[in-house]
Amino acid sequence: MTSKSTDRLATIYFWASGVVIMLLLAWFLVRILGDGLPQLSWKFITGKPQEIMAGGGVGPMLFNSFYILFLSLLFSLPIGIGAGIYLTIYAKQNRFTDFIRISVEALSSVPSIVFGLFGFLLFVNLMGLKFSIIGGSATLALLNLPVLVRVTEESLRSVPDSYWEASLALGSTRWQAIRKVLLPAAMPSLITGITLVAGRALGESAILIYTAGLSVSRFFPDWNPLTMGETLAVHLWYVQSEAIVPDAKQIAKGSAALLLIVVLVFNLAIGIPSRILQKRLSGGK
């Protein structure tokens, strides 16, 4: 087989793979949004849930989803980015740092339900936080940490060495070079990684079932981090499995569509400016 034939077959294969993926994504969006969009209304999106009567909303769950996401990133971003900077710049290449990297990669592959059980034992029982928003946020931060460490390390390593060397040659300290050169240059990649982590956190349910609970506060919005904080993803699981409201299926379809829209809009709202920033930093190439 000639090289031209091999190249043609490879091109056909990759185009076919891309088309299949796009068709699967389109079918997924049409199926979820087609069933769920008719259920969405302003009352459904902002209203409070009902336990017995039909017509309840998901307002508190939507609020809790973003509140828990914000708190989890507040906990995980400083530690994850700091650990990534340490492994990239300050840590020596030895068996200890290799062990840290292997441990981080192993943690990133642990199932989320294992983190949920760990959070239940540590935050809910041992620390006495019970089912709460703060407990769910802290456990979700543990899930995000390994990914953030790896994203930060890879983003900093993607910056050309000449940036670092030129900064030090001009008299910058390590911290000044990190803060004013490396981090701004790696920012588009960092934003992309953080967006993926945040999108995963918005759709997480197993962890929050064990730590944040299956109920919401009587007040809406409730900023108290010690109250129970059922999220939209958890509510979707709950109405599909245990709810006794007569319109449980309609609520589930509407919740699925709303969750999908929220994740898509969130990713686009951060991803598009990130791409624009990346093009500007690369000189418009």
Secondary structure, DSSP 8 states (H G I E B T S, - for coil): --HHHHHHHHHHHHHHHHHHHHHHHHHHHHHHHHHHGGG--HHHHHS---SSSS----HHHHHHHHHHHHHHHHHHHHHHHHHHHIIIIIS-SSHHHHHHHHHHHHHHTS-HHHHHHHHIIIIIIIS---S-HHHHHHHHHHHHHHHHHHHHHHHHHTS-HHHHHHHHHTT--HHHHIIIIIHHHHHHHHHHHHHHHHHHHHT--HHHHHHT-S---SSSS---TTS----HHHHHHHHHHT---TTHHHHHHHHHHHHHHHHHHHHHHHHHHHHHHHHHHTT--
